Amino acid sequence: MLDGLSPAVRRAFLWSQLEGLGYRDIAERLEVSERTVKRYMAQAYEHCLLVDW
């Protein structure tokens, strides 16, 4: 299901969903801004919704 995501988006999504990390923690791990993490999460959620179609 997550195969179509870029590695950074996949990591951000999994850290959020499986480890319960917040956007700030994910941003620090990925060395990106929190805004970028928000964009990554939006991409991941959209991908998950569309993959069922």
Rosetta blueprint (number, residue, H / E / L):
1 M L
2 L L
3 D L
4 G L
5 L L
6 S L
7 P H
8 A H
9 V H
10 R H
11 R H
12 A H
13 F H
14 L H
15 W H
16 S H
17 Q H
18 L H
19 E H
20 G L
21 L L
22 G L
23 Y H
24 R H
25 D H
26 I H
27 A H
28 E H
29 R H
30 L H
31 E L
32 V L
33 S L
34 E H
35 R H
36 T H
37 V H
38 K H
39 R H
40 Y H
41 M H
42 A H
43 Q H
44 A H
45 Y H
46 E H
47 H H
48 C H
49 L H
50 L H
51 V H
52 D L
53 W L
